[in-house]
């Protein structure tokens, strides 16, 4: 028996496996799909092909159903249902009529050459771990976090863990976890390395509801990514809702710090917005996870570039001043930008880009002029030194 387990584990180490990440999503069934009351629970109904539904959370095995469209209009589901992850589900790109697709001005693979690396996971159910001989070692509880440098369709090789919630420790010997197993991917996003002498900046065009990431060298300014955004109301709310004015200000700012939370960033109603959310506060609701997505970059006066739990809002004026992106887009922006990178907000991107390029040419011209002046000064100094040396080497008269 032990030998058969050993051979089976060994046989699983042949192909790589792509991990899941979760965000607000819409799915379409492409074949018959069973719906469950809970993971590994009872089948409560079956959906035919071309059934549309929404999900606000998933792992690598199960998708939680938050709503569906039984009569052509969306209806929430509570208690929530579950469907198994399978090839019979087609992820629908969450775009509103006002939000076009993201444009990559360079190839994605060229932009991000190091996509795959060690992954961090948290168990969503208990799991038995095995050694390389196929011998069961122990059972890890739900919530246990670990890292894996290799995985395929049937198993993960565990290379490190976080014992009792402490800091990461390497495993003395790697252990194996057999799939299928419910996991949450908690891998920290890796920065996308920029070339030497290259800066990055973003220009948010309020008139076009989009944002473009640029790479800037001493002699060039090139777009690498353009994505649609949602912006501030740019109006004042009625007194019944607090009377506060919310807008996305134009100007030049810098990324001050970045936030990432694989569970979803926690947002709480600030005091200045209490009048706007009196009904929610009365129900005891004040804080939520995930409405800003998992990634955020702070700039200006309490403003963020961040994700969303409402992708259909992209392309509209629906924020309190922040710049909202689809979750898949903010992940790219998060990895591309660093603290100190410029965030420019304007209503005329064409004029702004022209001004940046003009300043760039002036800077380059000044640098060349300064370099030439330095070279002339050095040449003159060399002539003087040579003349002095010639005088000093001439024969002295008695």
NORQUITA-V541783 format. One line per field, one symbol per residue. ss: DSSP state (2 for helix, 1 for strand, 0 for the rest). psi: psi as a letter, one per 30 degrees, with the letter a starting at -180 (. if undefined). burial: 1 if it has 16 or more other C-alpha atoms within 10 Angstrom, else 0. A space follows every 10 residues. Layout:
# NORQUITA-V541783
ss->???
psi->???
burial->???
This chain:
# NORQUITA-V541783
ss->0222222222 2000000000 0000111110 0011110000 0011111000 0111111100 0111111100 0000111111 1111000011 1100000000 0011000222 2000000011 1110001111 0000011111 0000111111 1000111111 1022200011 1111111100 0011100000 0000000011 1111100001 1111111001 1111111101 1100110022 2000110000 1111001111 0000011100 2222222222 2200001110 0000111110 0011110000 2220001110 0011002222 2222220000 0111110022 2222222222 2222222222 2222222222 2222222222 22200000
psi->eeeeeeeeee ffhellkkll lllklklkkg lkkkklflkg bkkflkklkh kkllkgklaf ekkkjflaif hfkkklkkll lklkklfgkj kkkiklffjl lkkjflkeee ejfiekakkk lkkgllkkkl affgkkelkk lkfkkllkfk lafflkjkfl likhgalkkk kekklkkklk kklkkgkkkk kjkllkgklk lkkjjfffhl kkklkklfgl jkkfkkkllk llehlkllef gfgkkkljkl akakkelkkk jffkkkkkjl efgeffheee efggkfklkf fgafkkkklb ihlkklalgi fffkgljglg fljkllefef eeeefellkf kkjkklgiee eeeeeeeeee eeeeeeeeee eeeeeeeeee eeeeeeeeee effkkkk.
burial->0000010010 0110000000 1111111111 0010111110 0000000000 1111111111 1111111100 0000000000 1111000010 0001100010 0100000000 1100000011 1111001011 1111000000 0001111101 1101111111 1000000000 0001111110 1111111000 0100000011 1111110011 1111110000 1011111111 1111000000 0100011110 0011100101 1111100000 0000010000 0000000001 1111111110 0011111111 1111111111 1111111111 1111011100 1111111010 0100001001 0000000000 0000000000 0000000000 00000000
